[in-house]
Amino acid sequence: MQMTFLRPWAPHILSILRILAAATFLTHGTMKLFGWPAPFEFPLNGLLYAAGILETVGGLLLLIGLFSRPVAFILAGQMAAAYFMGHAGQGFFPALNGGEPALLFCWAFLYIAAAGPGPISVDAQMARA
């Protein structure tokens, strides 16, 4: 069964994917930097502080859809590094090594870097102007 009825909505669904992924990702950064919406459970070192900055600034830029492709590419790389540095060594299966969020963010951001931000974005508004 083909789901062709969704085809006209694909660009808007891409924008929604970008917005939801960015908003969720943003909270990882605000937890590290500001203790909001919950305190971060580990002490911050230089690497985690840098990750918090990338997650907060990158999450905000991606949320509004500004510089979406390069930001998404950088964030995909950050999540790939996070997976291999923090999770892959704890076992093969992401469901068991705690790496599912890092993998999902990595591939969602890589897709956004390739596909663009969708029509609901500052980038799309600037392209129309």
N, C-alpha and C positions, 0 to 999 in steps of 0.2 A: 504494500500500500504506500503510495507516494503521498507525502504531506505537502502538496503543492499549495494548499490554501495558506500556508505560513510564508511562502516566498515573498509576497509583497511587504511583509512585516520584518523581514530579515535585517534591514538597516536599522530600524528602531530597536529591535531586540539586541543588536550589537551595542547600541548606545546604552541600553539598560544593563547589559552585561558589564560594560565598562564602568558605569556609575556604581553599580552594586559591589563589584570587585574592588573598586577604588575606595569606596566608603568603608568597606570591611577592612581593607588593608590599612587605611588611615588610622583606624583604632589601634592597630598593633604599634604604630609609631607613637601615638599619643599616650599609650600605656607606658612605653619606655621613657618618654621625655617628661610627661606631666602627671603620670599616675592616674590617667582618666581613660576609659570609664572604670577601670580597676587598676590597682597598683600592679606593677610588673613584678613577677615573683623571683627574679634573679638579680643579683647586683650588676650594675652596668659597668662594663669595661669599654675600652675604646671602640672595639668592633661593634658591640651592641649599641653604643651611643651613635656611631655612624649609621647603623641600620635604622635606628629610630629617626634620624634626620631624613634619610632616604624615604622611609615609609611615610613620614608626615608630609614632607614637601612633595614627594612624588605622588603620594595619595591625593593631595589637594589638587595638583596640576591635572592628574588623570581624572579626578572627579569632575572638574569643569571642562575637561577635554582640551587643554592647552598644551601644545607641544606633545601631543599624545603618542605619536609613534616613537620618538626617541626616549621619552620617559618610560613608556611601556617596555621598551627593549632593555633599558637599564634595570628596571625592576624585575624583569624576567631573569636577567643575569644574577641579580641579588638573590632571588629565590632559588636558582639553581645552585649557587654557592652555599646558601643556607642549608639546602637539602644534603649536599655532599659533605659539608663540614659538620653539620649537627645531627643528621639522621641516618644516612646510608650506612655508617659504621655500626649502627645498633641493630642491624638485621636487614634482610632483603625486602620484606614486605612493608610498604608504607603504612598500612593499617596497624602494624605492630611496632614500627620504629618511630611513630609520631610525625612522619613526614608528609602525610596527605595534604595538609594545607599548603606547604611549601611547593609541592608538585602541582597542585591545582592552580595556585597563583602564578607559578612559572609559566605554565602552558596557556592560561588565560591571557596573561600579559604578552606572551609571544604572539598569540593570535591577534591581539589588538594592535601590536606593532606591525604585523603584516596586513591586517584588514583595514586599519584606520579606526578612528573614534566613533564613526557613525554620524548621523545627521544632527543629533542633539549634542552639540559640542561647540566650544569657542572656535576650534580649528575649522569646523564646517561653516560657521558664521563668517569667519574671516575669509574663507575661500569664496563664499558667495559675494562678498563685498568687492 
